[in-house]
Amino acid sequence: MRHINRLGLSAATGLAAALCCAPLASAAVSATDPQPTGDKEEVIRLTAVATQATSLDFPAAGPSQGDELIVAGSVLQNSTTVGTYDETCTTTRTGSGDSSTVQCVVTLTLPKGKITVQGAFPITSTGPGDITLAITGGTGVYRTARGYVQAVNTSSTETQVTLHVIH
C-alpha cells in the first residue's frame, strides 16, 4: 500500500487528480489537436492541495487489487482558493516490485458548477507515472465539458494541474 498511500499524500489525482474549472481567469487557447468546427479548448492551470487522505489496505499487505485511497482537498488558482475536489482511487492492477495501476474518479466543485474526471495511471517505486485523465462531464457551465487533465506532483501535498477543457 506504500505507493497508493504516497499518492494520497502527494495529491496526485486531486485529479487528478485532478483539477479543473473553466472561466476562472485562464486564457483560452487554440487546441493543438483538431477539434470539430465550433469547439474551443480552454487551458486552465490550477494547484490541487490535499487536505484529507485515507487509505484502505486490503489483504494482502502492500499494493493489492482493491486497495483504495480517498482524498479531499482545495483547488487554487494564483494562490486563491477557487473550489474543492473529492476523489477515490482504486488499485486495479499490481506488477513486479511495488508497481501498480490505479483507477481514479474525481469531482471538482467550482463556483459555476462541477467537473468530473476519470482515468487510470501507473505508479512505480519512483511515484506516479504519466497522470493524464479524461474530463467525463460536468454540471452548470461545465455541463458539456470534455477534454483531458494532466497532473504533475510538485510536493508531498500539492499537484500542478493543467485542464484542457473543450466546450
N, C-alpha and C positions, 0 to 999 in steps of 0.2 A: 504494500500500500504506500510505500515511500514516494513513488512518483505522483500518484494522484493527490496525495497529501501535499506535496510540494506544489502541485498545480494550484490547489486552493489557496495556498499562501502567496502565490505569485499572481493571483488574479488572472490567470492565463486566458480563460474564456470570457470572463466577465466583461465574454464574449465574446470573451469570447466572444470572450468572450467577449465578447464580447461585446460597447458598443455604441449604439448609434442614436442619431436623431437627425432630422432634416433641417429646416430653416432655422438654425441656431446661430449662425454667424460665420459659416464657412462659405467660401466662394464656390459657385457652381463651375464645373469644368467640363470640357468635352470628353466624351468617353473615348478610350483608345480602341476598344472593341466596337465593331459595327453594331449599331442599335437600330431597331425598326424606326421608320420615319416618325417623328413626333416625340420619341422617347428622349429624355435628358438624364444625364448622370450627374449627380451631385456628390462631391467628395467631401467628407466630413472627418476631421481629426479630433479625437477625444482621448481622455485618460480615464481608465476604469480603476477604481480603488476599492479593493476588497475590505469589507468591514466585519464580516462574519463568514466563517467557513467551518463546516463539519464534514468529516469523512467517515464512511461506513466501510469497514474492512471485513468482508465476509470470508468464511473459510475457503481455502487455506490462507494462512498468514502470508502477507506480501501481496503483490499485484495478482488479482484473480478475477475471472469473469464475474461481473455483477457488483464489484466494488463501486461505491458511489461517493460523489463529492457534491455537497450542496453549498453554494456561495451566494452571498448578497453583498451589495456594495453601492458606492456612489459613482456617478458618471460626471466628469468635469470637462469643461471647455475653457481654455485660457484661465485655469485656476478657479473657475466659478462652477459651483455645483449646478448642473442643469437637469439632473434626473437620477434614477436608480436603476440597478439591474438585479435580476434574480436568475440563477442558473442551476441546473442539475447536470452532472456529467457521470456517465456510467462506463466502467471498463467493459469493452466488448470483445477484446482480443488480447491475449498475452503471448509474448515471444520469449526468445532466449534471453538470459540475464534478467534484467529488470524492465525490458521493453514491453510496451503495451499500446493499445489504441483505445481512446475514449470517444464516446458519442455524447455531445453536449446539446442542450436545449436552453436558450437564453431568452428572457423577456426584458426589454429596455422600456422603462416607463419615463416618458418625457412630457413636458408641458402640453404639447399638442397631440399626444397620442402615444401608442405603444408600437414597438417594432419587435418582431420575433426573428430569432436567429437559430440555426441548427447546423450540425455537421460533426464529422469525426476527424481526429488528427492523432499522429503518433507521439508517444513520449518515450524517451530513452534515458540512459544514465546522465546525459547532459541536459535534460529537460525536454520541454515540448518541442516538437519539430515544427513544420510549417503549420501555422494556425490560420487557415482560410475557411470561413464558414459561410453558408448561404443565408441571405435575408429571405425569409419564407413568407412574410406578410406583415400586417400591422392593423392599427385602428386609427381613427381620427384622420389627420392629414397624411398618415402613412398607410392608409387602407389599401393602396395599390402598390406599395413598396415591394421591390425585389432588388436583387443585386448580390453583393458579397461583402464580407468583413475580413480584414486582415489584422492580426494582433501580434505584438512583439512585447515580451516582458522586459521591463526596464528596472525593476527592483523586486523585492520579495512581496510587495503588496500592490504594485502598480503595473499596468499594462497600457501601452500606447495602442490605440485602436483607430484604424482607418476604415471608414464605411464608404462603399461605392453604392449609393442609393440610386436606383433607376426609377423614374416617375413616368 
